[in-house]
Amino acid sequence: MLTSIHPKLPMRNIAITKEYYLNRLGFKPLGTKEYDGYLMLTKDHIQIHFFQFTALDPKENYGQVYIRSDDIEQLYQSLLENRTTIHPNGHLQNKPWGQKEFSLLDPDNNLLTFGQDIA
């Protein structure tokens, strides 16, 4: 009966997180109301929520989310064109587990991995 999942990731600064996801990754605010220390963003059929954690040390952050795509190559190319930094070890490639993937780190070191079946 599960229908969806909305990961909650830590952020140090709501303005920096919002700017990155809106301007680099093409997300939009979810709804019109803003919440103190909490941010909800959406793109296509997904949502990502963020909670304020000002004491977060990005070097110790292990926040991760895996996001499925149905057009991974177009998504990857659009991020490159937008000058979004791709993780040095996460460029687009076929993985042995049957996925084409790439990864990036947001300003708080949350790892975002994007993948598509290569069947």
TAHU-V412328 format. One line per field, one symbol per residue. ss: DSSP state (2 for helix, 1 for strand, 0 for the rest). phi: phi as a letter, one per 20 degrees, with the letter a starting at -180 (. if undefined). Layout:
ss->???
phi->???
This chain:
ss->00000011111002222222222200011000001001111110011111110000022200011111000222222222200000000000110000111111100000111111100
phi->.fdaccfddfbecfffffffffeednfcfendeddfmbcccbbldcccdcdfbfegegfdedfbbddecdbffffgfffffemefeggdcfgbedfencdcbcbdegdmfedddbbfdf
